[in-house]
Amino acid sequence: MQILGLNDFHGNLETPRDPVPLRNPDGTTTKIRAGGAAQLAATLKRLRFGQQSVTVAAGDLIGATPLVSAYFLDEPTIKAMNMVGLEIAAVGNHEFDKGSAELLRMQNGGCEKLTTRVPCAVEPHDGAKFRYLAANVLTQGGTSLFPASVIRQLGPVKVGFIGLPLKDTATLVTPAGVAGLTFADEAATANAEVPRLKAEGADLIVLLIHQGGYVKPIYDATGCDGLSGDILPILSKLDPAIRVVVSGHTHHAYACELEANGAPRLLTSAGKNGYLVTDIRLNFDPATRQLVAARANNVPVLAERDPEVQALVDRYAAAARPASERVVGRLSGPVLKDSDDGDSPAGELIADAQLAATRAPGKGGAEIAFLNSGGVRTDLVPGPDGSVTFGQAFATQPFGNSLVSKTLTGAQLKALLEQGFREVNGKVLATSLLIPSQGFTYRFDRRRPDGQRVLAMALNGKPIDPARSYRVTVNNFLASGGDGYTVLASGKDAQDGGLDLDALEAWLATNPKVPEGKRMIEVK
């Protein structure tokens, strides 16, 4: 039988602009343009031909999406996933970007207005034909927000699927969007489902989990070279009955079988943005219905297109075009993001925009603005005449967060920056550092002990005074403690500063200089 796996599609209905360096089975690397919903549909159809097959996903199908999807509340992405034949999907953290009520609307359909945008702007939203799973997402009443698991019959074999997001989801989305929800431990939740699925006759159990690992190179077709990350301790705790794990979240691609907790497990991820599809092939003993072999390969999503899905994409692209093509400013050159979510000109440009929008006393009185580096989604590349469109600005910062200014002491600023580091499997990672606005710089050394990694901070050339109060602007995601920056939640005198995208648009209208990307200095 066959399982086709997706993850972290992020509403990329159109083929992403940038070529992807895909690692070939022979170890060489080829750069190609891959992805797109119509190409994904055609690729899945080709791979399914003649197979007992089910198509699944490991989260973040929606959220942090390009304008053609986000402008319409990701309704076209849900329609596209219906059309490509998706059947089961774990909920990811970005599914909660607009709150749990809006996520339930994605599943169930309808046109109830639950956000600042108008739903059903192009056509009615009928809801997802696929089933979202979220075993570890519990309401205040103790029930799961979505079903924990489902069973699918594939020929003579019954396969149980468990789906769940990472337990740290509440720190990765705006707290208001997950109010009243708790996120339980991944391994413990998955293991608790195993006896029930076995009692219902499951011959194989598959975990769809929005948590993953890191490999080099990032997009690996057939291996797991140098695998690290938060998925490893989860694998080591899983019940041996869980033989296949379809993962996501890290945007790295891999496919391999490895031993964990006394059992062989097939671990896969298809990277991000629909660049790849994971083709999982499972062989069973016909007499005992026991799994005897498992293998997987990541297949690039290339030029062939499904005409019906292409028509859907074209319809929504046309509806978004007037907004997308509106020129909002000019730049002298490309403003690039950092591939490892570190300091970058793009992050600094956004931080400068947020400082400019909230600097006036009536707007927040900000002296410093910070952006989480994971909040920069793509490069900002002007046209030949230097023009930048609203669509490009939206793609760079698609979240629609509001800006919040708060008062922090210099000591709190240091404690805040120290929260940008965490230890994973003995390594100190800086997964979403805070990128500062113009005038603020800091130096850090990740080799030092916890709490002592930030070596120096300065504002306009003067060292930060631990006792002095500073006005600091961040987006509302960070202001509530998102990305683990809990110090911000204790800031005082909060003041609203408008939407982040409006701030970026206003800043681009001033034709700003391209930042250099050198405000965070790592000592090595």
N, C-alpha and C positions, 0 to 999 in steps of 0.2 A: 504494500500500500504506500501511498504518497501523502506527505504533508507539505504544503507550500507556505512558507513563512515570510511575513513582512514585519517591519517595525519602523517607528519614527518617520513616517511619511510626511508629516507636517504640512499637509495641504498642498504639496507640490504638484498641482494639476498640470501645469506646463513644464516642459523639460527645463531643468535648471541650466542657467547660462554657462557656468564654469565646468570645464572638463574634469573628470575624476580619475585619479591615478589608481587603476585597478591592478591588483597583483594576479598574475597568471599562474596556473598550476606548475609551470616550469621555473617559477621564481622571478621571471621578468615582470616589468610593469608597463602597462599601456595606458595612456591618457585618452579618454573618450568622453563624449557627452552622453549621459545616460539619464533615464527616468522619464516621467510624464505619465499621466493617468491612462491615456489611450495606448501608449506603449506598454504600460504595466498590464492592461487588460489583455492585449494580444500575446504578451509573453506568458502570462498565466494560462491562457487558453492553449497555447502550443505545448506547454509543459504538462498539462493535464491529459492530453490526448491519449486515450487507451488505458488510463490509470484509475484505480480506486483512490480518489483524492479528496482532501479537505484543505481549505485555505484558511489560515489563521494569522493573527497579528499580536504583537507584544507591546502595544501602547503607543501613544503620541501620534495617532493618525491625524489629529487636529490640534490646534493651538500653535502659536508662533509660526503662523502661516503667511504665504505671500498674499498680496492684495486681492488677487482674483478669487481666493477662498475667504480670507478674513473679512473683506468688505461686506460679505454676505453671511457672516456669522458661521462660516465653515459648512453651511448647508450643502454647497456643491461637492465638497469632499465626501460627505456622507453619501450623497447620491452616487458619486463615482465608485466608492467602496461597495455599494450595493451592486453596481453594474459589473465590477470586475469579479464578483463571485466570492467576496469575503464572507465567511460563515461565523467565525468566533474571534473575539478580540479582547485581550486584557486591557483594562483602563491604565493609562499612563498619567504622569503628573500634569502634563499640558492639557489633558482632557478637562482638568479642573480650572483652567485659566479664567473662565467666565462664570465659575461657580457650579455647585452641584445641581442646582435647579435647571440651569441651561444644559448641562450634560444629560440630565434626564430627558430634556426636550430633544436632544440629538437622538437619543434612543427611541423615544416614543412618538415623536412627530408633533406637529402643531405649530401655531404662529403666535404663541404668547410672548409678549415683549418683556424680557427679563434682563436686558442690558441697555446701554445707551444707543445701540444700533437698532434699526427696524428689521424685524425678521420677515422672511418670505417676500423679500423685495422683488425677486424675479419670478418666482413660482412657489406654490405651496411646498411645505416641508413635510414629507410623509414619514420621516424617521428612518432609523437604521434597520435594514432587514437582517443584518448580522446581530449576534448577541454579545453585548458587553458583559465581561466577568470582572468581579472585584471582591475576591474572597475575604480580603483583610480590611476592607473599608466598612467600618461599622457605624451605624447611626446611634443616636442617644438611647434608643430603645434596645440596642444590642443586636439588631438584625443587620445583615449586609446590604449595602446600598444597591448592589446588583447581585445576581446569582453568583455563587462561589465556583460552580463547576457545571459541566454538561457532559453527556455521553453521546458519541456518534457511532453509528453502525456502519462499518466499511466492509462489505462482503460478510464473511463469517466472523470478523473481528470487531469487538467493542472497544472503543478508545475513549478514555475519560480525559477531559481537558480541565485544568484548574487555571484560573487567571487572577493576577493581582499586580498592583503597582508597588513600587518600593515603599518601605515603611517611612521614609523621610519625606514623603510627598508634601506633608503639611508645611515643611520648611522651604519648599520650592515653589509654592504658589501663594497668591495673596491670601492671608489667613481668613479674610471674610468669605472667600470662596469655598472654604472647607469647614466653616463654623459648624459645630455640632457633630463632626465626624472624627473618628479615631482610626489610625492606621496601624494594624497589628504586625507583629514579626512575620517576615515572609516565610521562612522555613517552617516555623511552628504551625502557621495557618495552612500551608500546603500539606504538611504531614497529617493534620487533623482531617483533611478531606479524603485521604487514601482509604481508610476502612470503609467509608460510605460508598466510594466508587467501586471498590472491590465487591461489596455486598450487592451492588447493582449489576455485577457481571463484567466489569471492565477488565479486558485482557492486557491493556497497556495504559499507562498514565503519563500524560504530557503536561508539563508546566509551562504556561505562557506568563512570563514575568518581565515587568518593566524595570529591570535592573540588569547591569551587564559588566563587561570587562574591557580591558584595553590591550591592543596588540600592535606590533609594528611589522609591516606597514599597516596603516589603518584599515584599508579595504582588502582583506585577505579572502580569496575565493575558497580555499580548501583547508586552511590550517588555523592554529591558535598560537602562533609564535610569540613567546614571551608574555603569555596571558597573565594579567594582573587585574585588580579591581575588586569591587564589593560583591561581585557574583561568586567569588571563590569561597568565602566562609558560608554562604548560603548553600552552595553545592555540597559542602562537607557535612551539612546537617540534614539533608533531605533523605526521606525514606527511600530505601533501595528500590521500591516499586516505581518510583518516578525515573523513567529511563531516558526521556527526551526533555530538554529544556530549551525553549525558544525565548531568547532574551532581547533586550534593547537598552535604551536610555543613553548609553555612552557614545552612540553614533559610530562605533567601530564595527567592522564586519569580520566574522570568523566562523569556522565550522570544523568541529573535531570531536572525537570520542576520547574521554578521559575517565580515569578511576576517581571516584569520590565517595567517601563513606561506605566503602566496601562494595560499590556497584559501578559497572560501566555506565557512563551517561554520555549521550550525544548532546553537545552544546552548540547553539547556533545564534547568529545575529546577522541581519541583512544590512547593517550600516545605517543609512539615513536617506531621506528624500526620494525613496523609490529608485535609487540607483541600481539596486540588486533585489533579487528574489532568492530565498533559500529553498532549494529543492531537496527535500528529505525523503529518502527511500528506506522502507522498513520491510524486512522479510520475516515471515512467521512460519512455524511448523504447522502444517495443515491439520495434523492430528490433535495436537495439544493447544494450538493457538498461542504458543509462546514465542516471544520475539527471539530470533536467532541471529539477526544482523541488522546494523543500522549505519547509514552513511549519509552525508550531506554535501552539497556543493552550492556556492553562491553564484547565481547566473545573472549577468548584466542585462538590464532592461534597455533594449536598443531600438532600432528604427521602426520596426513594424508597428502599426497603429490599428486599434479597433475603431471603426467609423462612428459607431453610436456614442462611444465615450468621447471621441474627439468632438462630436457635435455638442455634447454637454459642455466641454471645456471652452469651445468657441463661443457658446451662448453666454457664459458667464464672463469670459474675457472681454467680449463686446460690451457687456453691461458695465464693466469696471473701467473701460478704456477712457472715457472722458475725465474721470478723477485721476487715473493713473498717469496720463500724459500731460497733465497740467504742470508747467514749469514753476518751481518754487524758489529757485536761486541758482547761483553759479559757484563753481569751485575751479581752482587753477590746476587740479590734478586729482588722481584717484585717492580716496581715503579708505585705507585698508583695515580689516579686522585681523586679529591674531588667531592663527589656526589652533593654538592651544589655550585660547581664552585668557591671555595675559594682557599686558598693556598694549594699546594700539592707537593709531591716529583716529580710527573710527570711534572708538570708545571715548577718547579725549574730546572729539568734536561734539559728541552727544552730551558729555559732562559740561562742556563750555556752554552749550545751548541751554542746559537746565540752570546753570548759574545765572546766565543773562536773564532768563525768564523770571527768576525769583530774587534777584539782587535788590530791587527797590524795596524800601521799608514796608510799603503796603502789600507787597507780593510775597514777603517772607524774610527780607533783610539778610539774604544768604551771603556768606563769605566763601563757602566751599560747596561744591557739589560732587557727589560720588555716583558712579554707575557700576553695577556689578558686571564684570567682563562677559558673563554669559548672556547679558542683555543685548549684546551686539550680534545680530543674526547674519549679516553679510557685508561685503564691501560696498562702498558708495562710489561708483565710477561715473563721472560726468560724461555727457556727450561730447562730440568733437568741438562744439562751441563753448564748452564748459557748463552747459545747462544741466540742472538736476531736477528731476520730476518728482511729483508727490509719490508716485509708485515706487521710485527708488528709495525715497526717504522711508516710506512705509515698510519696504522689505528689510531695511536696516534695523528698524525699531517697530515691530508690529504689535506690541503688546497692548497699547492703549491704556497704560497706567497713568495715574494722576501723580503730580509732584507734591511732596510734603517737605516743609522746612521745620527743623527742630533745633533746640539748643542742646549742645553737648559740651562738656569740659574738655580741655586738652588731654586729661587722663583718660576720659571716656573715648576720645578719638584713638588713642593708642590701643586701648582694649578692643575697640571696634576693628582696627586693622589686623590685630592679632587673630581675630576670628576667621580670617581668610585662609587659614592653614588647617589641615587635618592629617592625621596619620592613617594610612591604609596599608596593611600587610608590611609594616615596618618602614614604609616610605612616607615622607612628608610631601603632601600634594597641595598645590595652590589652585583649586579647581574653579574658583570664581572670585578673583581678587577685585578690590574696589579701585576703579580707575578714577583719578581725581580731575577736577577742573583746573584751568590755567591758574598758576600761582602756587598750587600746592604740590609738594613733592615728598616722597618718602623712600627710605632705603630699608631693605630687609635681607635676612640671611636665614633660609629655611633649615640650615644645619643646626641652628641653635635650639635650645630647649623650648618647649611650649610656653608661651607668654613672654618670651625674650627675643622673638624673631624680628620685630620692628626696631631698627637701630636708630633711626632719626626721622623727624617730620619737620617740615618748614612751610610757612605761608608767606609768599612774597619775600622770600629770602630770610625771614626771621624764624628761629626755632619755635615750635609750638609750646606754649606755656601750659603745663599740666593744670594749673589752677584757674586759668582764664576760660570764659565761656565763648563758644563759637556757634554761629548759625550755619547749619548744614542742610543741604537739600539732597533728597534721594527720591526714588519712586516709591509709591505706596506699598509695593511688594517688599522692598527692603525696610521701609519704615515700620512695618509690623513684625520684623524679625526674619524675613525671608532669606534663603540661602545660608541660614545659620547665624546671621548677624543680629543676635538678640540684643546687643547693646543699644541698637537704634530704637527698640521698643521702649526703652526707658528714657529716651530724649524728652525734653519738656517744651511747652509752648508751641505745639504743632500748628502749622498754618498751611492751608491748601494753596497750591501754586498753579493749578490748571493741568492740562494733559501734556504728557511727555512729547507726543507727536506734534502738537501745536508749538511747543517750545523749539523743537528741531526745525520745523518749517519756518518759524520766525527768524531763527538764527541763520538758516541758509539764505534767507532773503537779504541778509547783510553782506553776502558774498565773502564769508570768512576765510582766513588763511587756513591752509591744511596743517594740522598739528604734526609734531614730529614723533609722537609716541614714546617719550622718554621721561615720563613723570614718575614712574615706578622703577626703582633701580635695585636689581638683585645682586647681592654680594656673593661671589662664587669663589 
